[in-house]
């Protein structure tokens, strides 16, 4: 699936991004497509350094998305970390190599920003995603915790 191109998202992509976030079992229960919060969040991200929303498109249609945030830190001798979130590929394209290209794009962009480590969390219910990430060389090295504030 080499005809996927990746670029920084623009505000006109927000409705397509929301649709991708809702395009799975978990997303269907927590995303609300017409909520203005998506656009407000995108606008806030535009003002945050090293926090970028990337879309993948085929023939002008948004078919994938991820958020990349590069974080400076002190641990691991000051290694910059790339945090990837909100990874989605349109359901009709899953299993066709788009996800692999998406991760390669994220790793490339992270490297350009000086990141030496890619990290992410994934919901425990996403067993297919766990296998996908393992196949790409990622190790389940940590236990994650979340708490709504």
Secondary structure by P-SEA (a helix, b strand, c coil): ccccccccccccaaaaaaaaaacccccccccccccaaaaaaaaaaaacccbbbbbbbcccccccbbbbbbbbbccccbbbbbbbccccccccccccaaaaaaaaaaaaaaaaaccccccccccccaaaaaaaaaaacccccbbbbbbcc
